[in-house]
Amino acid sequence: MEAMDVPAEGRSGDETPLTAFDDAVREFGPDHILIGLRSSEHADWQELGLVDAVRERFRISVTVFEIDPEGHVPGTGA
C-alpha cells in the first residue's frame, strides 16, 4: 500500500479468514474491502471461495489482488 501511496492500516486477525473479516468489519466498519491473495498457483484452503463469501456476507465493494511468492503485486512494480 505504501508503494502505491495509499494510506491504510490493519492488524493480524483470526486464522480462519472469514472469521477475521467478520471481526474486522465489526471493528472498522469499512466501506470497501481490499483482499490480497496468494497467486493461484500458490493458493491453499484459505483462498477457496473466500472472495465470494466476503462479497455475499458483507455486501460492500471488494477489490482483490494477487501477491507473488516474493511478496510483490505483479504488474505494479510494488
N, CA, C and O of each residue as an XYZ file, in Angstrom:
312
protein
N       0.822     -1.176      0.000
C       0.000      0.000      0.000
C       0.878      1.257      0.000
O       0.573      2.244     -0.669
N       1.966      1.198      0.759
C       2.871      2.352      0.782
C       3.420      2.643     -0.606
O       3.521      3.803     -1.005
N       3.779      1.587     -1.347
C       4.343      1.773     -2.689
C       3.344      2.442     -3.622
O       3.743      3.097     -4.585
N       2.050      2.287     -3.351
C       1.018      2.916     -4.169
C       0.577      4.247     -3.576
O      -0.349      4.875     -4.087
N       1.234      4.683     -2.499
C       0.941      5.939     -1.818
C      -0.513      6.007     -1.352
O      -1.189      7.025     -1.505
N      -0.974      4.888     -0.776
C      -2.338      4.794     -0.280
C      -2.281      4.577      1.230
O      -1.668      3.615      1.694
N      -2.915      5.462      2.001
C      -2.911      5.252      3.448
C      -3.771      4.042      3.812
O      -4.872      3.876      3.288
N      -3.269      3.212      4.700
C      -4.010      2.024      5.125
C      -3.511      1.591      6.485
O      -2.398      1.922      6.894
N      -4.346      0.851      7.174
C      -3.939      0.261      8.437
C      -4.561     -1.116      8.540
O      -5.506     -1.435      7.818
N      -4.042     -1.916      9.420
C      -4.591     -3.250      9.590
C      -3.929     -3.960     10.740
O      -2.999     -3.438     11.356
N      -4.402     -5.139     11.025
C      -3.856     -5.974     12.088
C      -3.990     -7.427     11.687
O      -4.715     -7.765     10.751
N      -3.291     -8.274     12.398
C      -3.465     -9.706     12.213
C      -4.771    -10.105     12.875
O      -5.139     -9.572     13.922
N      -5.466    -11.048     12.256
C      -6.744    -11.486     12.796
C      -6.768    -12.980     13.019
O      -5.730    -13.640     13.061
N      -7.957    -13.492     13.158
C      -8.178    -14.910     13.358
C      -7.545    -15.710     12.232
O      -7.422    -15.214     11.112
N      -7.145    -16.935     12.515
C      -6.509    -17.763     11.480
C      -7.499    -18.243     10.421
O      -7.087    -18.649      9.334
N      -8.782    -18.204     10.717
C      -9.808    -18.551      9.738
C     -10.194    -17.260      9.012
O     -10.745    -16.352      9.635
N      -9.918    -17.162      7.714
C     -10.084    -15.893      7.012
C     -11.452    -15.238      7.148
O     -11.517    -14.034      7.396
N     -12.536    -15.969      7.000
C     -13.852    -15.339      7.062
C     -14.143    -14.818      8.472
O     -14.796    -13.785      8.624
N     -13.673    -15.512      9.492
C     -13.819    -15.025     10.865
C     -13.018    -13.747     11.057
O     -13.478    -12.819     11.723
N     -11.822    -13.694     10.478
C     -11.006    -12.481     10.560
C     -11.722    -11.306      9.883
O     -11.705    -10.187     10.398
N     -12.348    -11.560      8.736
C     -13.112    -10.493      8.076
C     -14.296    -10.058      8.931
O     -14.548     -8.860      9.061
N     -15.024    -10.997      9.514
C     -16.137    -10.655     10.403
C     -15.678     -9.718     11.513
O     -16.294     -8.680     11.757
N     -14.597    -10.089     12.180
C     -14.066     -9.286     13.279
C     -13.677     -7.889     12.804
O     -14.001     -6.893     13.451
N     -12.985     -7.824     11.676
C     -12.503     -6.531     11.168
C     -13.647     -5.633     10.719
O     -13.622     -4.427     10.967
N     -14.640     -6.202     10.067
C     -15.774     -5.386      9.624
C     -16.520     -4.822     10.824
O     -16.933     -3.662     10.807
N     -16.698     -5.631     11.868
C     -17.347     -5.124     13.086
C     -16.525     -3.999     13.728
O     -17.078     -2.997     14.181
N     -15.207     -4.176     13.759
C     -14.341     -3.198     14.427
C     -14.168     -1.914     13.620
O     -14.252     -0.820     14.178
N     -13.925     -2.035     12.308
C     -13.575     -0.873     11.499
C     -14.755     -0.256     10.747
O     -14.715      0.930     10.421
N     -15.812     -1.039     10.463
C     -16.940     -0.527      9.692
C     -16.530      0.006      8.329
O     -16.881      1.136      7.989
N     -15.792     -0.777      7.533
C     -15.277     -0.281      6.247
C     -16.382     -0.083      5.210
O     -17.463     -0.664      5.307
N     -16.076      0.758      4.211
C     -16.987      0.892      3.074
C     -16.404      0.204      1.843
O     -17.000      0.223      0.766
N     -15.233     -0.404      2.017
C     -14.545     -1.104      0.933
C     -13.593     -2.117      1.572
O     -12.958     -1.828      2.586
N     -13.500     -3.290      0.976
C     -12.573     -4.318      1.469
C     -11.549     -4.608      0.388
O     -11.904     -4.848     -0.766
N     -10.291     -4.586      0.761
C      -9.175     -4.882     -0.129
C      -8.584     -6.220      0.307
O      -8.163     -6.376      1.454
N      -8.556     -7.187     -0.616
C      -8.073     -8.530     -0.283
C      -6.846     -8.858     -1.119
O      -6.914     -8.864     -2.349
N      -5.737     -9.129     -0.465
C      -4.526     -9.592     -1.137
C      -4.406    -11.100     -0.971
O      -4.327    -11.603      0.150
N      -4.392    -11.816     -2.084
C      -4.323    -13.275     -2.058
C      -3.043    -13.788     -2.686
O      -2.453    -13.135     -3.547
N      -2.619    -14.964     -2.247
C      -1.510    -15.628     -2.919
C      -1.932    -15.928     -4.352
O      -3.110    -16.152     -4.629
N      -0.965    -15.931     -5.253
C      -1.263    -16.231     -6.653
C      -1.905    -17.613     -6.749
O      -1.701    -18.465     -5.884
N      -2.677    -17.825     -7.803
C      -3.446    -19.067     -7.928
C      -2.578    -20.315     -7.844
O      -3.015    -21.330     -7.301
N      -1.362    -20.261     -8.369
C      -0.506    -21.446     -8.292
C       0.034    -21.702     -6.888
O       0.590    -22.770     -6.633
N      -0.119    -20.740     -5.970
C       0.339    -20.917     -4.595
C      -0.806    -20.866     -3.583
O      -0.570    -20.872     -2.374
N      -2.042    -20.816     -4.075
C      -3.201    -20.737     -3.198
C      -3.349    -22.011     -2.370
O      -2.851    -23.075     -2.740
N      -4.038    -21.878     -1.251
C      -4.290    -23.012     -0.368
C      -5.744    -22.932      0.082
O      -6.529    -22.182     -0.499
N      -6.105    -23.681      1.091
C      -7.508    -23.764      1.529
C      -8.074    -22.408      1.895
O      -9.276    -22.191      1.743
N      -7.239    -21.478      2.376
C      -7.740    -20.189      2.844
C      -8.416    -19.388      1.729
O      -9.346    -18.624      1.987
N      -7.951    -19.562      0.501
C      -8.491    -18.791     -0.616
C      -9.764    -19.377     -1.220
O     -10.508    -18.666     -1.896
N     -10.023    -20.651     -0.989
C     -11.147    -21.335     -1.631
C     -12.488    -20.696     -1.261
O     -12.926    -20.788     -0.114
N     -13.129    -20.057     -2.219
C     -14.441    -19.453     -2.020
C     -14.450    -18.209     -1.161
O     -15.518    -17.667     -0.877
N     -13.284    -17.740     -0.739
C     -13.222    -16.611      0.185
C     -13.819    -15.343     -0.399
O     -14.645    -14.698      0.248
N     -13.422    -14.974     -1.598
C     -13.882    -13.707     -2.177
C     -15.398    -13.717     -2.339
O     -16.061    -12.738     -1.995
N     -15.949    -14.801     -2.853
C     -17.412    -14.884     -2.997
C     -18.101    -14.800     -1.635
O     -19.125    -14.130     -1.499
N     -17.553    -15.468     -0.639
C     -18.152    -15.442      0.700
C     -18.109    -14.036      1.294
O     -19.076    -13.601      1.918
N     -17.002    -13.322      1.107
C     -16.886    -11.958      1.625
C     -17.888    -11.043      0.922
O     -18.579    -10.256      1.568
N     -17.962    -11.152     -0.398
C     -18.920    -10.309     -1.140
C     -20.358    -10.580     -0.688
O     -21.133     -9.645     -0.488
N     -20.708    -11.836     -0.532
C     -22.075    -12.192     -0.150
C     -22.398    -11.755      1.278
O     -23.478    -11.226      1.543
N     -21.470    -11.977      2.179
C     -21.738    -11.685      3.593
C     -21.808    -10.197      3.901
O     -22.670     -9.764      4.666
N     -20.899     -9.400      3.307
C     -20.802     -8.000      3.726
C     -21.470     -7.009      2.774
O     -21.776     -5.883      3.166
N     -21.692     -7.416      1.547
C     -22.401     -6.561      0.582
C     -21.815     -5.156      0.465
O     -22.543     -4.168      0.363
N     -20.471     -5.090      0.482
C     -19.781     -3.826      0.206
C     -18.744     -4.085     -0.883
O     -18.444     -5.233     -1.211
N     -18.215     -3.028     -1.424
C     -17.251     -3.113     -2.517
C     -16.006     -3.898     -2.082
O     -15.488     -3.711     -0.981
N     -15.538     -4.785     -2.979
C     -14.359     -5.612     -2.706
C     -13.392     -5.492     -3.886
O     -13.802     -5.613     -5.040
N     -12.131     -5.260     -3.599
C     -11.067     -5.284     -4.596
C     -10.105     -6.399     -4.219
O      -9.720     -6.531     -3.057
N      -9.718     -7.205     -5.211
C      -8.835     -8.348     -4.967
C      -7.578     -8.197     -5.811
O      -7.653     -7.828     -6.983
N      -6.421     -8.481     -5.215
C      -5.169     -8.502     -5.967
C      -4.351     -9.696     -5.530
O      -4.511    -10.206     -4.421
N      -3.462    -10.141     -6.424
C      -2.599    -11.286     -6.124
C      -1.238    -10.827     -5.640
O      -0.736     -9.779     -6.046
N      -0.653    -11.625     -4.768
C       0.698    -11.381     -4.260
C       1.549    -12.571     -4.678
O       1.183    -13.719     -4.423
N       2.689    -12.301     -5.322
C       3.541    -13.410     -5.766
C       4.353    -13.963     -4.591
O       4.346    -13.368     -3.513
N       5.048    -15.082     -4.775
C       5.791    -15.703     -3.676
C       6.843    -14.800     -3.041
O       7.241    -15.031     -1.899
N       7.296    -13.783     -3.757
C       8.279    -12.857     -3.199
C       7.621    -11.689     -2.464
O       8.311    -10.807     -1.954
N       6.279    -11.683     -2.411
C       5.574    -10.614     -1.710
C       5.269     -9.401     -2.557
O       4.936     -8.346     -2.018
N       5.375     -9.521     -3.881
C       5.115     -8.401     -4.778
C       3.763     -8.557     -5.450
O       3.235     -9.662     -5.581
N       3.211     -7.420     -5.874
C       1.976     -7.427     -6.648
C       2.362     -7.337     -8.102
O       2.848     -6.294     -8.541
N       2.162     -8.402     -8.872
C       2.575     -8.395    -10.279
C       1.955     -7.234    -11.055
O       0.773     -6.923    -10.911
N       2.787     -6.605    -11.879
C       2.314     -5.533    -12.756
C       2.283     -4.156    -12.126
O       1.930     -3.191    -12.802
N       2.649     -4.023    -10.816
C       2.594     -2.716    -10.179
C       3.981     -2.157     -9.873
O       4.122     -0.972     -9.568
N       4.981     -2.990     -9.952
C       6.316     -2.555     -9.567
C       6.484     -2.559     -8.051
O       7.544     -2.197     -7.540
N       5.445     -2.966     -7.338
C       5.496     -2.971     -5.866
C       5.853     -4.358     -5.348
O       5.943     -4.560     -4.137
